[in-house]
Amino acid sequence: MQTKTRKLVTMSALCALSIVLMMLIRFPIIPAATFLEYEPADVPILIGTFMYGPVAGLVMTAVVSVIQAFTVSAAGGWVGLVMHVIATGTLVIVSGNIYNKIHNRKGALIALLVGSLCMVLVMIPSNLFFTVKFYGYPYDAVKGLLMPAIIPFNVVKSLVNSFIVLLVYKPLARFIKRDHVLNRKAA
């Protein structure tokens, strides 16, 4: 029981960190599309995914997406929420499943690269459908933004967040696990 509680508390802390990062660090990276803003909120979610698996990552994605939809990205409404779940959900499911099978640094690199590629690819039809159908943008306008803005944005965002995860995952996971072991011995 204590292990489940610790997992839930750690996942909650990672969700909170994700939300804080999303609120503090937001900036456009594609001059032609300033509405596409980079934020490192996926980093804590990916760390949780590597620690606890893709289902946990998807749960954290849903929690963070709902909070984001009602705070920072309220203008995006439910469509923004769904698109965030699709983008980050694809990244965490693919990355988490690969990392579960190849549980080492090389596996993490492969997992994050393949997850990033899948995220980029799934966001092409997602943008063409949701942005046209629910935001009312003309199909040709959205299609015209794919190569100069939408695809590069998703590539940069996913790769930057993946690079940060590669840098911080092991030290952070060791710290969390060491803290867990120390608390268990103290009890």
C-alpha positions as CSV (number, residue, x, y, z in Angstrom):
1,M,0.0,0.0,0.0
2,Q,2.8,2.4,0.9
3,T,4.4,1.9,-2.5
4,K,1.1,2.8,-4.3
5,T,0.8,5.9,-2.2
6,R,4.4,6.9,-2.9
7,K,3.8,6.4,-6.7
8,L,0.7,8.5,-6.6
9,V,2.5,11.3,-4.6
10,T,5.4,11.2,-7.0
11,M,3.1,11.3,-10.1
12,S,1.2,14.2,-8.5
13,A,4.4,16.1,-7.8
14,L,5.5,15.6,-11.4
15,C,2.1,16.9,-12.7
16,A,2.4,19.9,-10.5
17,L,6.0,20.5,-11.8
18,S,4.6,20.2,-15.3
19,I,2.0,22.8,-14.7
20,V,4.5,25.2,-13.1
21,L,6.9,24.8,-16.0
22,M,4.0,25.4,-18.4
23,M,3.0,28.6,-16.7
24,L,6.5,30.0,-16.3
25,I,8.2,29.0,-19.6
26,R,6.1,29.8,-22.7
27,F,7.4,31.4,-25.8
28,P,6.9,31.2,-29.6
29,I,9.7,29.4,-31.5
30,I,8.3,29.8,-35.1
31,P,8.1,33.5,-36.2
32,A,5.4,32.7,-38.8
33,A,3.1,31.1,-36.1
34,T,3.5,32.9,-32.8
35,F,0.4,31.0,-31.5
36,L,2.6,27.9,-31.3
37,E,4.4,28.3,-28.0
38,Y,7.1,26.0,-26.7
39,E,6.7,24.9,-23.1
40,P,8.6,22.2,-21.2
41,A,5.5,20.6,-19.6
42,D,6.2,17.3,-21.2
43,V,9.5,16.8,-19.4
44,P,8.1,15.8,-16.0
45,I,5.4,13.7,-17.7
46,L,8.1,11.8,-19.7
47,I,10.1,11.3,-16.5
48,G,7.0,9.8,-14.8
49,T,6.4,7.7,-17.9
50,F,9.9,6.3,-17.7
51,M,9.6,5.6,-14.0
52,Y,6.1,4.1,-13.9
53,G,5.2,3.2,-17.5
54,P,3.1,4.5,-20.4
55,V,-0.3,4.2,-18.6
56,A,0.9,6.4,-15.8
57,G,2.3,8.8,-18.4
58,L,-1.1,8.9,-20.1
59,V,-2.9,9.6,-16.8
60,M,-0.4,12.4,-16.1
61,T,-1.0,13.8,-19.6
62,A,-4.7,13.8,-19.0
63,V,-4.4,15.6,-15.7
64,V,-2.0,18.2,-16.9
65,S,-4.0,18.8,-20.1
66,V,-7.3,19.4,-18.2
67,I,-5.6,21.9,-15.9
68,Q,-3.9,23.6,-18.8
69,A,-7.2,23.8,-20.7
70,F,-8.8,25.7,-17.8
71,T,-5.8,28.0,-17.0
72,V,-3.0,28.9,-19.4
73,S,-4.7,27.7,-22.6
74,A,-8.3,28.5,-21.8
75,A,-8.7,30.1,-25.2
76,G,-8.1,26.7,-26.9
77,G,-11.0,25.2,-25.0
78,W,-11.8,21.5,-25.3
79,V,-10.1,21.3,-28.7
80,G,-6.8,22.4,-27.3
81,L,-7.2,19.9,-24.5
82,V,-7.9,17.1,-26.9
83,M,-5.0,18.1,-29.2
84,H,-2.6,18.3,-26.2
85,V,-3.7,14.8,-25.0
86,I,-3.2,13.5,-28.6
87,A,0.3,15.0,-28.9
88,T,1.7,14.3,-25.5
89,G,-0.2,11.0,-25.2
90,T,1.4,9.8,-28.4
91,L,4.8,10.8,-27.2
92,V,4.4,9.1,-23.8
93,I,2.7,5.9,-25.0
94,V,5.3,5.3,-27.7
95,S,8.3,6.3,-25.6
96,G,7.1,4.5,-22.5
97,N,6.5,1.2,-24.4
98,I,9.9,1.3,-26.0
99,Y,11.7,2.2,-22.8
100,N,9.9,-0.6,-21.0
101,K,11.4,-3.1,-23.5
102,I,14.9,-1.5,-23.8
103,H,15.5,-0.2,-20.3
104,N,18.9,1.5,-20.7
105,R,20.3,4.8,-21.9
106,K,20.3,3.7,-25.5
107,G,16.7,2.5,-25.1
108,A,15.7,5.9,-23.7
109,L,17.3,7.6,-26.7
110,I,15.5,5.4,-29.2
111,A,12.3,5.7,-27.2
112,L,12.4,9.5,-27.2
113,L,13.4,9.7,-30.9
114,V,10.7,7.3,-32.1
115,G,8.1,8.9,-29.7
116,S,9.0,12.4,-31.1
117,L,8.6,11.2,-34.7
118,C,5.2,9.6,-33.9
119,M,4.1,12.8,-32.2
120,V,5.1,14.9,-35.2
121,L,3.3,12.5,-37.6
122,V,0.1,12.2,-35.6
123,M,-0.2,16.0,-35.2
124,I,-0.4,16.5,-39.0
125,P,-3.8,14.9,-39.4
126,S,-4.8,16.2,-36.0
127,N,-4.2,19.8,-37.0
128,L,-5.8,19.3,-40.4
129,F,-8.9,17.9,-38.7
130,F,-9.3,19.8,-35.4
131,T,-8.1,23.2,-36.6
132,V,-10.3,23.2,-39.7
133,K,-13.4,21.5,-38.2
134,F,-13.6,23.2,-34.8
135,Y,-11.5,26.4,-35.1
136,G,-12.9,27.2,-38.5
137,Y,-9.6,27.8,-40.3
138,P,-9.6,27.1,-44.0
139,Y,-8.1,23.7,-44.8
140,D,-5.7,25.2,-47.4
141,A,-4.4,27.7,-44.8
142,V,-3.7,25.0,-42.2
143,K,-2.2,22.8,-44.9
144,G,0.0,25.7,-46.0
145,L,1.2,26.1,-42.4
146,L,2.3,22.4,-42.0
147,M,5.8,22.7,-43.5
148,P,6.8,26.2,-42.4
149,A,5.3,26.1,-38.9
150,I,3.4,23.1,-37.5
151,I,5.8,20.3,-38.4
152,P,9.0,22.3,-37.4
153,F,7.3,23.4,-34.1
154,N,6.4,19.8,-33.2
155,V,9.9,18.6,-34.1
156,V,11.6,21.3,-32.0
157,K,9.3,20.9,-29.1
158,S,9.5,17.2,-28.9
159,L,13.3,17.0,-29.4
160,V,14.1,19.8,-26.9
161,N,11.9,18.2,-24.3
162,S,13.4,14.7,-25.1
163,F,16.9,16.1,-24.8
164,I,16.1,17.6,-21.3
165,V,14.7,14.2,-20.2
166,L,17.9,12.5,-21.3
167,L,19.9,14.9,-19.2
168,V,17.8,14.8,-16.0
169,Y,16.0,11.5,-15.9
170,K,18.7,9.2,-14.4
171,P,19.8,11.6,-11.6
172,L,16.2,12.5,-10.8
173,A,15.0,8.9,-10.8
174,R,18.0,7.9,-8.6
175,F,17.1,10.7,-6.2
176,I,13.5,9.7,-5.9
177,K,14.3,6.0,-5.5
178,R,17.0,6.8,-3.0
179,D,14.6,8.9,-1.0
180,H,12.1,6.1,-1.1
181,V,14.7,3.6,0.2
182,L,15.8,6.0,3.0
183,N,12.2,6.6,4.0
184,R,11.4,2.8,4.0
185,K,14.5,2.2,6.3
186,A,13.4,5.0,8.6
187,A,9.9,3.6,9.0
